[in-house]
Amino acid sequence: MDTRIRGFLRIHADFDFTIYYDEGYVSFSRDVQSRTGEETVTGIKISRGEENLFIWCFFLAIVQLVNDEALSYDWVKYIYIDDPISSLDDNNVVALACQLSALLKDCKIKTAISTHHTLFFNVMYNELRKESTASRFLSFDKETSKYIVKATGDTPFFHHVALLKELKKVADNGKIYTYHFNVLRNVLEKTAAFHGFDNFSDCIKREDDDLDDVLFARMVNLLSHGNHSIFNPLEMVEDNKEIFRNILNRFLENYKFNDKLFTER
């Protein structure tokens, strides 16, 4: 087991470990440079992220044993992973997702993975989608209060793209509710941070009328702070709907996304 774990761990971390099976604990160590040369410091305290990496690699080693049909794990019928990414940087998220998907491609055990981490989901989906012709996406339709299962090819996998598709849909059909300003503010804030702007209003396309810029920024501020619940939605008045459309359309003009996202139904 130690060798299997190290095979995964060495890709992500520079510390080592010793498992005391009889006593039931793990000790960590790391090679450090000293005045006399390199020495191994034992009994070190690792960070929360490093701890999660070790646990992940331990789990991957078990999955590998299941995949190799080891007798000690022949009782395993299913693999379930619940929201596994925590305290990890994006590089490790990608690497772990690639390792896991590589194991699952040839795995005969049915596997379910639930996650809120869009990057992890996107890597897993892209790695595994060629292995399956029956990929489906589960969503909830607020209008009908029913769950829908549909082909994943129709659904954007990055959170902000999915939000934009929903915003464009409601802007076109006129069913714009108060909480949609919260969603719009969410997209604007993330875009501003990504592009290095100090304020979300910098992501609203400028026109000749400066008053519009001030008005739009104030409206987003005002209506996104209204604590509007998605469970008790209120439809906007027509004036606010028009402002919403103007802000969204300016944003989409300024930041080019795939037009097919907003034309497919």
JOPEQUI-V389190 format. One record per helix or strand of 3 or more residues. SS is the DSSP state (H for helix, E for strand). FROM is the first residue (numbers start at 1). TO is the last residue. If there is no record, write none. Layout:
SS|FROM|TO  SS|FROM|TO
//
This chain:
H|2|9  E|15|20  E|25|34  E|37|42  H|48|67  H|71|73  E|78|82  H|90|105  E|110|114  H|118|131  E|136|141  E|146|151  H|152|154  H|159|173  H|180|195  H|200|203  H|210|224  H|238|254  H|260|263
//
